[in-house]
Amino acid sequence: MVERAIDPLYLSEQYGTEERLRIRIEAHQRYSERADDYLDWILDRLQPRPGDLVVDVGCGVGSIHPALCARGVRAILGVDVSRAMVDASQRQANERSLPVIAIEANAQALPLPDDAYDGAMANHMLFHVPDQRAALRELRRVLRKPHGRVVLTAAAPEHRSRLREIHNLAAQQLGYTPADSVMHRFNLDHLDLVREVFPNVERFVREDAFLFPTADAACAITRRAQSMPSRIDRRMAATGRACSRWLASESRRSSAQRASSATPKTPGAS
Ligand SMILES: C[S@@+](CC[C@H](N)C(=O)[O-])C[C@H]1O[C@@H](n2cnc3c(N)ncnc32)[C@H](O)[C@@H]1O
């Protein structure tokens, strides 16, 4: 069976149109605990210099391109395997007059010359690439040596673990097997893999969390961007219960459990 993260059907469901990716980006903007700008944080790691040429592999809708252009780069080449993403990036560039060209290509075989780019990025995309070593070698090949820099962003392995925990519980109660997280294919723990191709790799961790004000908000986001609550919804429809009410009560129950297990004991008290 093909793994979900690289299954062409799953990829076309996620990236065949812009909608799901935009919802996920918006959810991070609206519900992240940290107030500082995530894209600026990434660009501070890339350290682009005015006049640089940068390639953005798996560019999606090009959400980082305006901020990167604001740092004075000469041009960005956006690369994505999805036509819808290439069109979205190019449309944004045209509307804002950004020096961006977006092309349809695969990270595993970039149709680009050697030693051509001062900077490269592959943000939240390597978990979708079947041959990750090939993609890493391609990133290295197109970078100008020795000064070129590459940034690879990935989630932590425990990313969304609380939502997953609640989903697993729903699955158990409703009698189905939940799908695996797609993040296990490439996350912050895959440093050794990256080191094979980039021996000087450094890992930077940016701690953050989703803070959903209500269970309805968490439900709405995951329902529109993923398939989790829609599977719960279908099963619950049969029992006449509502997913968000169920999620709210489960989340209260697990918060109470956590709070009670985290209560510090008074020294000396039994
Ligand atoms: C989670 S999105 C990330 C988009 C963007 N980098 C961002 O951070 O907003 C993953 C992107 O990688 C693209 N992608 C998946 N597999 C790819 C591959 N083998 N080569 C190039 N792009 C790919 C998808 O089409 C999608 O646009």
The ligand as an SDF file (V2000), in Angstrom:
LIG
                    3D

 27 29  0  0  0  0  0  0  0  0999 V2000
    2.6010   21.6830    2.9180 C   0  0  0  0  0  0  0  0  0  0  0  0
    2.8260   22.4120    1.3250 S   0  0  0  0  0  0  0  0  0  0  0  0
    4.0740   23.6290    1.7020 C   0  0  0  0  0  0  0  0  0  0  0  0
    4.0240   24.8200    0.7900 C   0  0  0  0  0  0  0  0  0  0  0  0
    5.0070   25.9300    1.1220 C   0  0  0  0  0  0  0  0  0  0  0  0
    6.3810   25.5110    1.0530 N   0  0  0  0  0  0  0  0  0  0  0  0
    4.6970   26.5150    2.4790 C   0  0  0  0  0  0  0  0  0  0  0  0
    5.4760   26.3140    3.4290 O   0  0  0  0  0  0  0  0  0  0  0  0
    3.6580   27.1970    2.5960 O   0  0  0  0  0  0  0  0  0  0  0  0
    3.7350   21.1910    0.4000 C   0  0  0  0  0  0  0  0  0  0  0  0
    3.9610   21.5640   -1.0490 C   0  0  0  0  0  0  0  0  0  0  0  0
    4.9010   20.6600   -1.6340 O   0  0  0  0  0  0  0  0  0  0  0  0
    4.4630   20.3260   -2.9450 C   0  0  0  0  0  0  0  0  0  0  0  0
    5.0960   19.0550   -3.3250 N   0  0  0  0  0  0  0  0  0  0  0  0
    4.7760   17.8220   -2.8680 C   0  0  0  0  0  0  0  0  0  0  0  0
    5.6020   16.8970   -3.4250 N   0  0  0  0  0  0  0  0  0  0  0  0
    6.4670   17.5740   -4.2300 C   0  0  0  0  0  0  0  0  0  0  0  0
    7.5460   17.1800   -5.0560 C   0  0  0  0  0  0  0  0  0  0  0  0
    7.9090   15.8990   -5.1580 N   0  0  0  0  0  0  0  0  0  0  0  0
    8.2050   18.1360   -5.7510 N   0  0  0  0  0  0  0  0  0  0  0  0
    7.8330   19.4390   -5.6570 C   0  0  0  0  0  0  0  0  0  0  0  0
    6.8110   19.8600   -4.8900 N   0  0  0  0  0  0  0  0  0  0  0  0
    6.1260   18.9490   -4.1830 C   0  0  0  0  0  0  0  0  0  0  0  0
    2.9490   20.3000   -2.8270 C   0  0  0  0  0  0  0  0  0  0  0  0
    2.3150   20.3940   -4.0880 O   0  0  0  0  0  0  0  0  0  0  0  0
    2.7000   21.4850   -1.8990 C   0  0  0  0  0  0  0  0  0  0  0  0
    2.5400   22.6750   -2.6210 O   0  0  0  0  0  0  0  0  0  0  0  0
  1  2  1  0
  2  3  1  0
  2 10  1  0
  3  4  1  0
  4  5  1  0
  5  6  1  0
  5  7  1  0
  7  8  2  0
  7  9  1  0
 10 11  1  0
 11 12  1  0
 11 26  1  0
 12 13  1  0
 13 14  1  0
 13 24  1  0
 14 15  1  0
 14 23  1  0
 15 16  2  0
 16 17  1  0
 17 18  1  0
 17 23  2  0
 18 19  1  0
 18 20  2  0
 20 21  1  0
 21 22  2  0
 22 23  1  0
 24 25  1  0
 24 26  1  0
 26 27  1  0
M  CHG  2   2   1   9  -1
M  END
$$$$
